[in-house]
Amino acid sequence: MNEDLHFMQEAYQEAQTAFAKDEVPVGCVIVSEYNEVIASTYNLKETENNPCGHAEILAIQMAAQNLGDWRLLGATVYVTLEPCPMCYSALIQARVKRVVFGAYDRKGGALSLGYNFHLDKRLNHTFSIMGGVNHFECSQLLSKFFRQKRDRHLSK
């Protein structure tokens, strides 16, 4: 559990970077089976005008490039927000071993919406998932971001 807290804190630092760049503050870190960080990034959806610019997608691409292999076998993904269905599917395709996330996302998170792809034996890969690690800290950053967005919009 200490490793999970450590790497979730690294993902949180990425989320803070996103916040500072006026991106939705979601950070993601991917760690190899040897506990080496193989990717670390944050949302760039707004900056790059890319609907696929989610932290998880970008981290998967970075890790695959760093490893020279799209199969992220043995890897654990740490992300500050529950993955959406798109990211969830990409995690299956990347063959990760485990996903650890911070804040639950009742409106857009795959698990919260009832998608349990990670357990579906009909798919070619399954993985374990653990949510709620540093939930309060991660959700507070997101709440602060959207509160500031609303305040700026209302003051116009």
N, C-alpha and C positions, 0 to 999 in steps of 0.2 A: 504494500500500500504506500510506503514511503516513496518508492519510485514513481508511482502514479501521481502522487502529490507534487513531486519535483517536476515531472514533465508537464503536468497540467499547468504549473506555474510558468513554465516556458511558453506554453501556448497562450496563457493569459498575457504575457508580455507582448506577444505578437498582436493580440487583440488590442492592447493599449496603443500600439503603433498604428493600427488601422483607425482607431478612434482619433488619434492626432491628425490623420490624413483625411478625416471626414468620410471614412468608409464605415459600414456597419462593423462594429468591433467584434469580429470573430477571428480567432487565431488557431492555427493547427501545427502540430509537431508530429512527425513520424519517426519512430525509433525502431532500429533493427532488433533482431533477436539477441544481439550482443549489447543492447542498451546504448547504442551509438545513434545520435541524431542524424538522420539521413535526409530530412527535409524540415523546413521551418518557414512558415509564411502566414499571411493573413488575407482577408477578403480584398479583392481589387475590382469588384464588379463595377463600381462607379468610375474609378480612375481609368479603366480600360474599356468602358462601355461594353462589357462582356457579360451576358447573362449566365455564363458558366464560370465566372470569376470568383467562385466560392473558395474559401480557404482550403477545404478538403481536396477539391479538384486540382487546385494549383499545387498543393503539397504532394499529391499522388504523382502528378507530372514531374515535379522536381525530384522526388525520390526515385522514380523510374529512370530518369536521366542520370542521376548520380550513381545508381547501381548498374546501369546498362541493361536493365531487365524490367519489363512491365509487371512481372510477378513479384509482389512484395511479401513473399512467403516469410512467416515468422514475425512480421512487423506489427507494432502496436501504434494506433493512431490516437492522438490526444487532440481533442477539439473542444473549444469553449462553449459551443452551442450544439444541441442535438442535430445530427445531420438530416437534411431534407431528403425526399425520395431520390432526387437526382444524385446527390452525393452518396447516399446509401447504396445505390446501384453501382456507382463507380468503385466503392470500397469492395463490393463483391467481385467485380471484374478484376480488381488489383490483387485479389487473393490475400488480403490482410488476415492476420491471425486474431486480432482483437481491436476493439474500438472503446475508448474511454472518453466520455463527454461531460461537460459541466452543466450548463443550464438546459432545462427541458424547454421545448418549443411547442406549445399546445396548438398553435395555428399552422405550423409548417414542418414540424419534426416528424420524420417517418414513423418512429415508434409511437409517438403521441397520437398520430393519425391512424394507428392500428396496422401499419405495415411491418411485418416481422420477417422480411426477406432473409435476414441473417440465419434464420432457423429453418427455412424452407428447403427440405431435402430434394425437391424437384430441381432446384438450381444446382449449378456445378460447384458451388463453394458455400460454406457456412463459416461463421466466426462468432466469437463471444463479444458481448457488449455490456458495458457498465455505465450507467448514467448517474448524474447528480454529484460528481466529484467537484468540489469547490462551487457548487450550484449558486450559493448566495453571492459570492464575489463575481462570478461570471454574469449572473442575471442583473446585478446592480450596474455593471458597466454598460450593458445593453440598455437598461432602463434610463440611465443618465444620458446616453447618446440620443435616444428617441425623444426624451423630455426636452433636450436642447433643440432638437429639430423642430418640435412642435412650438416651442417658445419663439424661435426665430421666425417661424411661419406666421404666428399670431401677431408678432410685433410689426409686421409689414403693413 
